[in-house]
Amino acid sequence: MEDVVYLDNAATTAVDPRVAEAMLECLGAHGDYANPSATSHAPGRRARARVEQARAEVAGVVGARPEQIVWTSGATEADNLALLGAARYHRPRGRHVVTSRTEHPAVLDACRQLEREGFEVTYLKPAEDGLVEAPQVEAALRPDTILVSLMHVNNEIGVVQDVGAVGRLCRDRAVLFHVDAAQGAGKLPLDVERDCIDLLALTAHKLHGPKGVGALCVRREPRLGLVPLLHGGGQERGLRSGTLATHQVVGMGAAFRIAAASMAEESARIAGLRDRLWEGLRRLPGTLLNGHPMRRAPGILSISFDDVDGESLLYELRGFAVSSGSACATTNAEPSYVLRALGRSDRLAQGSLRLSLGRYSTVGDVDAAVAAVGAAIARLRAVAPPRSPA
Amino acid sequence: MTGDDPRYGAEVRRRMATLAGAGDLPPGPGVVTARAGDREQGAEILLTGRVESRRLADLRFRAYGCPHFLAAASWLTGQLRGADRAALEGWDWRAAADALEVPPAKFGRLLTLQDAVRGLARNWPGAGESTV
């Protein structure tokens, strides 16, 4: 890859070489490439064994039993299966769903689909720190509420929701609780039993696993009904038809196993890098941290810079792979809806930067970013016109 | 390193490298300014020119906006040196759009540039006097 400092690990991560090695074992002519559903022969049974080992590895990270894991193509499909599948199945009980305005589009767009199907969705507005607390969820519940969906770690600003408190509330009210854990699983402790989570969406590629594979962890006791999205071979207990991609599944299992083994140590190291980054950047005038200062995921830092155009900032930082809330820098024509939901102005939302750290981020990367951001902001502000008198 | 970014043409990259023409001119006889745009709308520019012998002898800019806008402001300072008031009054944003390969979605920002250029013409020394 070209010589760019990669600080966009919330978008995706590099595959860990140990993960790649495990995947390769399932690809070649001498590998475990057989269809894991073809258990009538030995190669199929070997592939099946690898799939089941991966299932156990993923389940173990989130306190689930292996049979709760349903493989999908990623968290987007898992979110869609959870929301559409649960709402459609439980429609006779009610048609009301609760979520927040700062969810990932995989959840928000699935909710909009539910609205088209006659469901009513309440979109909670987070506080200025990005948090949605259990009492706010409680106030939104109605007798016909069947499902609450709340993300664990916000992908743009990195705040960590108290999913345990919301989960216990939902369990007490017999309301299903779905959590999008794409950004948090394997990085922060998460336990579907302790946190009363009925549906948990997971992905591999945020955790140094491959793209194109994810999972939905589904409560089994008592059994939770879901209407499948895909129909075909009846794989995954009929919840997700289609031949399993053994190498992808094995890669996800390896990624989760590695993450679990090093979670505490790695999270502490990455949080230290994040704090070093923030300490370096907060000294710049007009710098605002987006999201709660303490309840944050280790690797995500979102900052708004006053009086700086986000696209120009990204241009100046073209030696770094980072994300911005700038309209022109993304395919979206609007400033970040997450930052707008937190009350940031369009200008601040556009002048925002998300720097996200991962397993391969270093102190050198962080120090280089601090220096480059400081220089870019100084250059852009120096060329900007002075403020007009009010 | 990222010179292959298709969003920015060669002239934008060249201009952004130096931002030639950025800055101010000290106030004095023949110095004229014009401001246009709004940060909240994503583009704001302040032009400062020095008029000598009824022509722009020097022109500087300060700007807030995207790389296309900053580069266009820099390009403008070179293009308009030597221009008379009539040239400023007739200046059209499309010249910048062509020179800098500005995408259509950003044409509105170039209108901000045109507003500022025509503002210079309005504020031209002795603009209230007959030029006939």
Interface residues (C-beta under 8 A of the other chain):
Chain A: E2 D3 V4 D307 D309 E311 S312 Y315 R318 G319 C328 S345 D346 R347 Q350 R379 L380 A382 V383 A384 P385 P386 S388
Chain B: M1 T2 D5 Y8 M16 L19 A22 R35 R39 E40 G42 E44 I45 L46 R62 A63 Y64 G65 C66 P67 L70 A105 K106
